[in-house]
Amino acid sequence: MNLADRVSQIEYAIRDVVVPATELEKKGITVIKLNIGDPLKFDFETPHHMTEALCQAAKDNMNFYGPSEGLPRLREAICKREQSLNGRTCNPGQIIVTNGISEGISMLFGALLEPSDEILVPGPTYPPYMAYTRFYGGNPVSYRTIEEEGWVPDIEDMEAKISKKTKAITVINPNNPTGAVYPKKVLMELQRVAADHDILLITDEIYDEMVFDKPHETFPVTDAPMVIVNGFSKVYLATGWRIGYAVFCNCDELKEGVLRQARIRLCTNTLCQVAAAEALEGSQEHIPLLVKKLKERRDFAWKRLNEIEGVSASKPEGAFYIFPKIPARDDKKFVLDLLKEKHVLFVHGSGFCPEFGKGHLRSVVLPTIDVLEEAYNRLEEFVKAHC
Ligand SMILES: Cc1ncc(COP(=O)(O)O)c(C=O)c1O
C-alpha cells in the first residue's frame, strides 16, 4: 500500500527513541527512562478531588457526547483562571476544548496552513509544532533561542525570518525542552514584532505554574490576534485525560475554522471535562507541593550535570526538563549508544531542532534524586569512556 506523502515525514523524537529501549526491555534489561515528560510515570499523582469528580461524573451518568466546543462549565472556569492568574479577560465563546493541546495544534494548523506556508517555531521546540506544520504541507522555520542567555528568543533572528508566507509565531513559555522562562521585556518585544507584521501569535503556556525562580509572565490581550493554548496534562497532573483548550483573541475566523474540525470529531471526553472543571474550581494545594518537589530535582540535575566534564547545562527556570550540551556532534548516535551500553534513555537534542538543538540532549527531571543520580553517574562513565 502506498502511504500518503504527508505521513512519510512525521517524526516524534521523544517516542521514536522508545523503540530500541523496548527491545532492551524485552530482553529483561531495566532501562532508566528520562525521555517522556509524563509526571504520572514517576511519583506524582492526579489530585484526589479530580479523580473523585471523574468517578462521580460517571455515576451521575454524564456519559454523553458534549458540545464540540466543550462543556460550558469548563469554559467558564477557564475564563476565571485566565482572569485571576494572568489578568486576561475572555468569555466562554472564545474557548474551544480540545483533546490535549496536541489536538489543538493540529486543528489550528489545519485551519491556518496552505502548502508552503510557514510557522515560526522556537529552536529548539516541542516537536509536534514542526510535525503538524509539515503534515499540513507547511514549513516550520526555527528562530534561534540563545543558550548563553538562558535560551531566550533571539528577537532579531525571529524578525529576520518573517516572510510573506509566515502564518504564525509560536512561543512556548516555560519552554520544552530548555526549561527557559522568558522575561517580560522579551515577551513584550515578541508581541510587538507579531503585531508590527500582523502575524498571529500562538502562546503555549502548558507549564505556566511550574516556575522556580521568578513568577511566570505572559502576553496581555491587545487588539492583535493571539491564541493561548493550555491544558491539564502538566500542572493538573492528568496527562492521560487528554484535555486541553485554545482561547481565541481577535481571531474569530480562525476559531470558526477550528470549530468546524472540532465538530467532525464530535467532542472531547465529557467525564474528564467535568473533572477538569473541578480541578480549576477546587483546591489548588497540590501546585506548591509539586513545584517544591520539581525545584529540588531541578537543582540536583543542574548541579550534577555541570560536574560532568564536557557537559554543561544552563539552569532551567520552569517546566521539568534540562537541556545540556554534550561532547558529541552526532547527538542521536550518542543517545542510542548510551542507551545500548548504559541503559539510560534521553532524547537527542536534534529531535527538537536540527539546527539549534544538535549537540544536546534532553533529560526530564521528574524522577527521585537517587534515580537521577544513578542515571547521571552512568552518563558520566559513558562520556569518560567515549568522548
Ligand atoms: C510545550 C508542550 N505543549 C503541549 C504538550 C502536549 O500537551 P497535551 O498533553 O495537552 O496534548 C506538551 C507535552 O509535553 C508540551 O511540552
PDBQT file of the ligand as one rigid body, heavy atoms in Angstrom, charges set to zero:
ROOT
HETATM    1  C1  LIG A 401       5.054  22.608  25.213  1.00  0.00    +0.000 C 
HETATM    2  C2  LIG A 401       4.070  21.489  25.192  1.00  0.00    +0.000 A 
HETATM    3  N1  LIG A 401       2.859  21.687  24.637  1.00  0.00    +0.000 NA
HETATM    4  C3  LIG A 401       1.952  20.710  24.581  1.00  0.00    +0.000 A 
HETATM    5  C4  LIG A 401       2.220  19.454  25.093  1.00  0.00    +0.000 A 
HETATM    6  C5  LIG A 401       1.192  18.381  24.970  1.00  0.00    +0.000 C 
HETATM    7  O1  LIG A 401       0.122  18.697  25.740  1.00  0.00    +0.000 OA
HETATM    8  P1  LIG A 401      -1.206  17.819  25.817  1.00  0.00    +0.000 P 
HETATM    9  O2  LIG A 401      -0.953  16.683  26.734  1.00  0.00    +0.000 OA
HETATM   10  O3  LIG A 401      -2.205  18.801  26.339  1.00  0.00    +0.000 OA
HETATM   11  O4  LIG A 401      -1.509  17.370  24.424  1.00  0.00    +0.000 OA
HETATM   12  C6  LIG A 401       3.449  19.196  25.691  1.00  0.00    +0.000 A 
HETATM   13  C7  LIG A 401       3.763  17.859  26.233  1.00  0.00    +0.000 C 
HETATM   14  O5  LIG A 401       4.847  17.515  26.584  1.00  0.00    +0.000 OA
HETATM   15  C8  LIG A 401       4.389  20.240  25.734  1.00  0.00    +0.000 A 
HETATM   16  O6  LIG A 401       5.594  20.053  26.279  1.00  0.00    +0.000 OA
ENDROOT
TORSDOF 0
